[in-house]
Amino acid sequence: MNPFLTPSRRRRELIAFFLLAHAFLWAVEIPIALSQRGLIAVRVPLAVHYIASFGPFLAALVVTLVAEGLPVGVVGVRSQRAVAQILF
């Protein structure tokens, strides 16, 4: 974590984390619930539910990589700035 971050920047990163974590979680859970109620034709096995537990991990990974930056060569500087502008 960068010690030079302003409180407003930290707050935005925290909000981004919670929004992404819930988005990843519900992207898995909603199809399962709809499948169990018979509202969609696709049968989603209940074992897929365990994938939802990775939502907070993925959100933390995305927010950290965007906030702290990626190692040089992994993603171009232009694309990294574009992602940072969208999220923050």
Backbone as a ProteinNet text record, in pm:
[ID]
protein_1_A
[PRIMARY]
MNPFLTPSRRRRELIAFFLLAHAFLWAVEIPIALSQRGLIAVRVPLAVHYIASFGPFLAALVVTLVAEGLPVGVVGVRSQRAVAQILF
[TERTIARY]
83.4	0	88	51.5	127.3	98.2	200.4	174.7	139.7	158	133.2	-6.4	-92	-227.5	-309.6	-391.1	-478.8	-597.1	-662.3	-779.3	-889.6	-908.3	-1013.7	-977.4	-850.1	-806.6	-824.7	-789.3	-808.3	-956.6	-1041.5	-1185	-1236.8	-1189.3	-1232.5	-1187.2	-1065.6	-1018.3	-1100.8	-1138.7	-1219.9	-1358.9	-1416.9	-1548	-1539.5	-1433.8	-1415.1	-1401.9	-1330.2	-1315.2	-1450.7	-1531.9	-1660.8	-1753.8	-1754.3	-1839.4	-1797.7	-1666.7	-1618.6	-1641.6	-1619	-1639.8	-1785.3	-1877.8	-2018.7	-2056	-1997.4	-2027.4	-1982.2	-1860.4	-1811.7	-1897.9	-1934.1	-2014.9	-2151.5	-2220.5	-2354.7	-2355.2	-2246.9	-2239.1	-2243.4	-2201.9	-2207.3	-2337.8	-2379.9	-2494.4	-2629	-2645.9	-2775.7	-2811.6	-2721.1	-2757.9	-2790.4	-2722.9	-2752.5	-2894.7	-2929.5	-3063.4	-3171.4	-3147.8	-3246.2	-3261.1	-3151.1	-3155.4	-3232.7	-3210.3	-3278.2	-3429.1	-3470.6	-3613	-3677	-3595.6	-3648.5	-3679.2	-3620	-3646.7	-3557.2	-3450.2	-3366.4	-3353.7	-3333.6	-3332.1	-3200.7	-3096.3	-2965.6	-2962	-2916.9	-2905.9	-2765	-2754.8	-2625.7	-2608.4	-2502.1	-2482.5	-2452.1	-2494.2	-2471.2	-2323.8	-2241.5	-2098.2	-2033.7	-2098.4	-2046.4	-2049.5	-2130.4	-2141.6	-2005.5	-1917.9	-1787.3	-1699.1	-1725.1	-1648.3	-1676.2	-1795.1	-1831.4	-1741.2	-1683.6	-1596.5	-1468	-1437.1	-1318.6	-1346.8	-1470.5	-1506.1	-1424.3	-1413.9	-1331	-1183.7	-1133.6	-993.8	-971.3	-1059.4	-1045.4	-1058.7	-1150.6	-1167.2	-1042.1	-985.5	-863.5	-748.4	-740	-634.8	-647.9	-768.9	-791.7	-762.8	-815.9	-795.8	-648.7	-580	-437.7	-356.3	-384.5	-308.5	-333.4	-454.4	-483.8	-424.4	-437.2	-390.2	-238.2	-174.8	-29.8	44.8	-24.7	39.1	91	104.8	155.7	304	375.2	516	529	635.7	657.7	663.7	593.2	592.9	471.8	400.5	282.8	168.1	140.1	36.8	94.5	62.6	113.4	67	142.5	112.2	-20.8	-47.4	-171.6	-293.7	-290.3	-406.3	-422.4	-312.7	-320.3	-381.9	-347.1	-405.7	-554.8	-593.3	-735.2	-815.7	-763.8	-834.3	-842.2	-734.6	-734	-833.9	-848.8	-945	-1087.8	-1112.9	-1247.9	-1282.9	-1190.2	-1218.3	-1209.4	-1116.4	-1094.4	-1113.7
-117	0	123.5	217.7	340.1	431.8	470.6	555.6	699.3	737.2	874.3	894.6	796.2	809.4	902.9	981.8	1070.9	990.5	1040.1	968	948.6	1046.5	1030.3	920.8	907.8	801.9	664.8	654.4	527.8	491.2	591.6	567.7	516.9	576.7	531.8	389.6	355.3	218.2	120.3	158.4	71.2	52.2	160.3	150.5	63.4	81.9	-0.3	-147.3	-176.8	-315	-376.5	-306.6	-361.6	-378.6	-282.5	-294.7	-413	-426.8	-539.1	-673.3	-678.6	-804.4	-849.1	-756	-790.8	-824	-754.7	-785	-925.9	-963.3	-1098.5	-1202.5	-1174.1	-1267.9	-1289.5	-1182	-1193.8	-1242.9	-1224.6	-1279.2	-1431.5	-1490.8	-1636.5	-1679.2	-1606.5	-1648.3	-1631.6	-1525.6	-1502.2	-1614.2	-1657.4	-1769.5	-1898.2	-1921.7	-2040.6	-2031.8	-1916.5	-1899.8	-1910.8	-1848.9	-1856.6	-1999.4	-2072	-2210.4	-2299.1	-2278.8	-2360	-2334.4	-2214.5	-2181.3	-2212.9	-2255.4	-2291.4	-2172.4	-2058.8	-1938.2	-1926.4	-2003.4	-2010.4	-2155.9	-2177.5	-2314.1	-2387.2	-2314	-2374.9	-2427.2	-2549.3	-2609.5	-2583	-2501.6	-2468	-2552.9	-2632.7	-2716.7	-2633.1	-2681.3	-2608.7	-2598.7	-2686.8	-2682.7	-2554.8	-2489.5	-2363.8	-2255.3	-2277.6	-2183	-2154.4	-2252.9	-2234.5	-2136	-2116.5	-2020	-1878.3	-1854.3	-1721.1	-1675.1	-1768.4	-1730	-1662.5	-1672.6	-1606.4	-1461.8	-1415.5	-1278.7	-1173.4	-1178	-1079.3	-1087.4	-1207.3	-1221.1	-1154.2	-1179.7	-1119.2	-967.4	-919.8	-775	-711.9	-775.5	-723.4	-722.3	-826.3	-834.4	-723.1	-701.9	-598.4	-459.7	-430.2	-297.3	-273.7	-372.7	-357.4	-336.6	-414.5	-399.3	-264.4	-215.4	-84.5	27.4	17.4	124.4	129.8	15.3	10.9	2.3	-38.9	-50.8	-191.3	-222.4	-352.8	-343.3	-454.2	-452.6	-413.3	-344.8	-300	-421	-413.1	-521	-611.1	-609.7	-695	-635.9	-510	-437.9	-302.8	-256.6	-127.7	-14.9	92.4	205.5	269.2	277.8	340.6	263.2	130.2	51.4	53.6	59.9	66.5	198.5	307.8	436.8	438	373.3	369.4	295.5	183.5	108.6	190.5	258.5	340.7	455	514.4	623.1	571.9	451.7	395.9	364.9	301.9	260.3	374.3	465.7	570.7	704.8
0	0	0	-80.6	-94.4	23.5	102.8	219.7	182.5	57.7	15	-43.3	-30.8	-82.1	6.5	-56.8	18.1	71.3	175.2	228	124.4	36.6	-64.6	-164.4	-196.8	-288.6	-223.9	-96.6	-25.2	-19.4	3.7	10	-124.7	-234.5	-366.4	-393.9	-350.8	-369.7	-288.5	-167.2	-83.6	-144	-192.8	-256.7	-381.8	-460.8	-580.8	-543.5	-433.8	-389.5	-356.3	-276.6	-237	-356.5	-447.2	-565.3	-652.8	-675.2	-757	-688.5	-556.9	-484.2	-495.2	-477.1	-488.2	-632.3	-727.9	-868.3	-904.7	-863.9	-891.7	-821	-696.4	-618.3	-682	-713.9	-768.3	-912.2	-984.3	-1120	-1117.3	-1006.4	-991.3	-924.4	-822.2	-741.4	-811.4	-888.4	-953.5	-1051.3	-1139.1	-1227	-1150.1	-1039.4	-959.3	-903.7	-847.2	-790.3	-897.9	-1011.9	-1120.3	-1172.1	-1177.1	-1222.9	-1125.6	-997.4	-896.7	-894.5	-929.4	-932.8	-1067.4	-1163.2	-1293.5	-1382.9	-1354.8	-1432.9	-1555.6	-1558.8	-1679.3	-1719.2	-1847.4	-1900.1	-1869.8	-1843.6	-1817.4	-1674.6	-1658.2	-1525.2	-1472.2	-1368.9	-1308.6	-1184.1	-1176.9	-1058.2	-934.3	-819.4	-694.6	-658.5	-711.6	-682.6	-735.1	-830.3	-884.3	-776.3	-674.6	-563.6	-499.7	-496.2	-432.9	-508.9	-636.6	-715.7	-666.7	-612.4	-564.2	-450.4	-377.6	-266.9	-314.6	-443.1	-496.6	-537	-523.4	-559.8	-487.8	-354.3	-284.9	-322.7	-347.3	-389.7	-524.2	-619.5	-751.6	-743.7	-661.6	-646.6	-585.7	-485	-423.8	-523.6	-603.3	-703.8	-807	-856.8	-958.5	-902.4	-784.1	-725.6	-694.9	-643.5	-613.2	-739.6	-842.8	-966.6	-1032	-1023.9	-1083.4	-998.4	-866.2	-778	-768.6	-754.6	-737.2	-868.9	-973.1	-1103.6	-1127.9	-1253	-1293.6	-1323	-1313.1	-1352.8	-1500.3	-1532.2	-1669.6	-1761.3	-1871.8	-1968.8	-1960.1	-1848.9	-1837.2	-1917.4	-1894.2	-1967.5	-2004.7	-2122.1	-2165	-2076.2	-2072.5	-1986.5	-2027.2	-2155.7	-2201	-2154.1	-2164.4	-2122.4	-1970.9	-1897.5	-1751.3	-1709.2	-1773.9	-1741.5	-1774.4	-1882.4	-1919.2	-1814.3	-1764.9	-1659.8	-1533.2	-1497.1	-1376.3	-1385.4	-1502.8	-1520.3	-1508.6	-1553.5	-1545	-1399.1	-1326.7	-1190	-1089.1	-1111	-1011.2	-1075.7
[MASK]
++++++++++++++++++++++++++++++++++++++++++++++++++++++++++++++++++++++++++++++++++++++++

